């Protein structure tokens, strides 16, 4: 029973952090978010090109 309570507490905290991140990302500075996503996309694309060669 204690293990179940611990799992529930952990998942609740993880869910709360995830929701808080999603809200802050959505309501925060959209230009900053767009810039970070573009950097990530460029990095992924660069790694894909390196894998092909």
C-alpha positions as CSV (number, residue, x, y, z in Angstrom):
1,X,0.0,0.0,0.0
2,X,2.8,2.4,0.8
3,X,4.4,1.7,-2.6
4,X,1.1,2.6,-4.3
5,X,0.9,5.9,-2.3
6,X,4.5,6.7,-3.3
7,X,3.8,6.0,-6.9
8,X,0.7,8.1,-6.9
9,X,2.5,11.0,-5.2
10,X,5.4,10.8,-7.7
11,X,3.1,10.7,-10.7
12,X,1.0,13.6,-9.3
13,X,4.2,15.7,-8.9
14,X,5.4,14.8,-12.3
15,X,2.1,15.6,-13.9
16,X,2.0,19.0,-12.1
17,X,5.5,19.9,-13.3
18,X,4.5,18.9,-16.9
19,X,1.3,21.0,-16.8
20,X,3.3,23.9,-15.3
21,X,5.9,23.7,-18.1
22,X,3.2,23.5,-20.8
23,X,1.4,26.5,-19.4
24,X,4.5,28.6,-19.1
25,X,5.7,27.6,-22.5
26,X,2.3,28.4,-24.0
27,X,1.7,31.7,-22.2
28,X,5.3,32.8,-22.0
29,X,7.4,34.6,-24.6
30,X,6.4,33.1,-27.9
31,X,9.4,34.5,-29.7
32,X,11.8,32.8,-27.3
33,X,9.9,29.5,-27.6
34,X,10.0,29.8,-31.4
35,X,13.7,30.5,-31.4
36,X,14.4,27.5,-29.1
37,X,12.3,25.2,-31.2
38,X,14.0,26.4,-34.4
39,X,17.5,25.8,-32.9
40,X,16.4,22.3,-31.9
41,X,15.0,21.6,-35.4
42,X,18.2,22.9,-37.0
43,X,20.3,20.6,-34.8
44,X,18.1,17.6,-35.5
45,X,18.3,18.3,-39.3
46,X,22.1,18.8,-39.1
47,X,22.4,15.4,-37.3
48,X,20.2,13.7,-39.9
49,X,22.4,15.1,-42.7
50,X,25.5,13.8,-41.0
51,X,23.9,10.4,-40.5
52,X,23.2,10.2,-44.3
53,X,26.7,11.0,-45.3
